[in-house]
């Protein structure tokens, strides 16, 4: 499952459709990474990596959640001091539910 590792959104061709991937690195510490990818089941997944020891993956549980809105939440959370709490808060503001994988 590819993840775009730049600060800008990327598009990758998968079959006949275009899949949308986004990735963000923290501008504060530089190690925190948040990414949006298409999971094995076809749904969207959010990936967090702290660059040292912790990697977390969540499945987006809200049907029809827009990648643009999720990407907006990831961008804001990645630039926060406490990335995971900020991610949860930003997703909650947008009524987007996630579940741990």
N, C-alpha and C positions, 0 to 999 in steps of 0.2 A: 504494500500500500504506500504509494508515494506521498511525501509531504513536501511542499514547497518551503524552502528554508530561507526565503528572503522576507523583507518586511512588507513587500507588496503582494497583492493577490495574484495567483497564477491560475491558468486553466490548462487542463490536461484532457486530451481526447480519450474517451473510453467507449468503444463500440460506436454507435451512431449518435451518442449524446455527448455534450460537454460537461464534465464534472468540474466543480468549483472547489478549489482548495485555498486556504489562507493560513499564513503562519506569521507569528509575531515574536520578537525577542525583546526582553525587558531593556529599556533604555537606562534604567537606574543601576542594576547590578550587572546586566549583560549576560547572565547565565540562564535566567528563566525563559522558557519557551512555551508558547501556546500555539496549537495548530488545529485546524479543522480538516477532516479527511472523510472519505467515504469508507465505511467499514465493510467487513466481509459479508454481512447480511444485506448490504445495500443502503443502510441508513447512515446518517452523519454521526461522526464521533469527534470528540474534543480530546486532544492529547496535551498533557502538561509534563514537562521535564524540567527539573531544577538544575540540570547540568552537573550534578554531583552524584546523588544517590537515589533520587525519587522520581519515578515516572508513574503517572496516573492516566487512565483512559476512561472517559464517560461517553455513553451513548445518549444522543438527543432523543428524549422520549416524547416530545411534543410533536404530534403529526403536523406536517405542513409548515414547520418552522423554516423561515427563510435564511439562507446562508449569509446574506448581506447583514441581517440583524444579529446573527450569531457572531459574525466577523467583527462587527462594531463593538460588541461586548468583549470579545477577546482582545481587541486593540486597547480598550480602556483598562481592562484588568492587567494586561501585560506591563503597562506603564505604572502600575500601582506598587506600593511598597510590599504589601501582602497580597500576592497574586491570587491564590486560591480563594480566600474570603471575598476578594473583589470580584472574581469571576462569578461566584455564587450570587453575589448581590446584583451584578449587572444582568445576569440571566433572569433572576427573579423580577427585576424591573420590567423586563420584556416578556414576562410570563412564559419562559422557556424552561421546561423540566428536563433534567438529566438524570441518568442512573449509572452507577459504577459498573464497569465491565470486568 
